[in-house]
Amino acid sequence: TERMQVYGNESRGIRWQVPWGKHYPASHRGQHETRTDKEVPYTNSLPLVAIREPYQWLQSMCRHRYTARWPRLGSHCPNLIASKEEISELPWLHTLYMDSNNNTRDGYEFLIPVAVKYQDTRYTHKSLAHFWSEWYREYFTAEYPRIIVRFEDLLFYGKEVTETLCKCGGGVPREDRPNGSFVHISESAKLGTAAHGKHKTNLLGAIIKYGNFDHRLDNLTPEDFSAARKYLDPEIMETFGYYHPDLPPS
């Protein structure tokens, strides 16, 4: 209501993020509040979470990592398992996996850890695959109402999915649109240089990028792929119809 008072009826409806922040894990509900949404009761919010196909998500993290940080060397990204060169040259991995004689330690899988900063809170995940699995599992198992929808369905079936979600939330078609017509926004949703930098994608670009799986295994080594198969949450994968691709012959 307060948005309508400031911006008019054009701004009624869905908020652009939940009060605890759109990038924050589900467990931060009621524990954190954003600067712009601190007056919004978190119990009045129905989170709508978009889940991404994990191999496409891994590739997107290499283009824009947000506040996540992990050791990288050259073009090896996504990188889940460290190579000997990475262990030797990258300080974080050197400390984890090399002994005082500069020999790799025995009994380690050489997973590449990921640190994610949420304002004053820091999370560490054992790998990018663990990051995807653990972030979405918090919403998957949350004990409060929420909706999780596949990003791919929003992209390719935008009208049908949006109408279903609006009806679920009690929305009705706008009277100033003929027959409640659905309108695609073709420009990037992220405006300005601070939003995703040069990697912003408009609607057509997203359809081209996510409409095929030709590049979702780019730069993954056989060891990375094995780790992805092992650590991407199988229950979430099955629930949302995601599957592990076959590793192309080397």
Helices and strands as residue ranges (DSSP letters): H 2-7, G 9-11, G 26-28, G 42-44, E 48-51, H 54-63, E 68-69, H 84-89, H 91-97, E 114-118, E 121-125, H 128-140, E 147-150, H 151-156, H 158-168, G 178-180, G 197-199, H 203-210, H 222-231, H 234-239
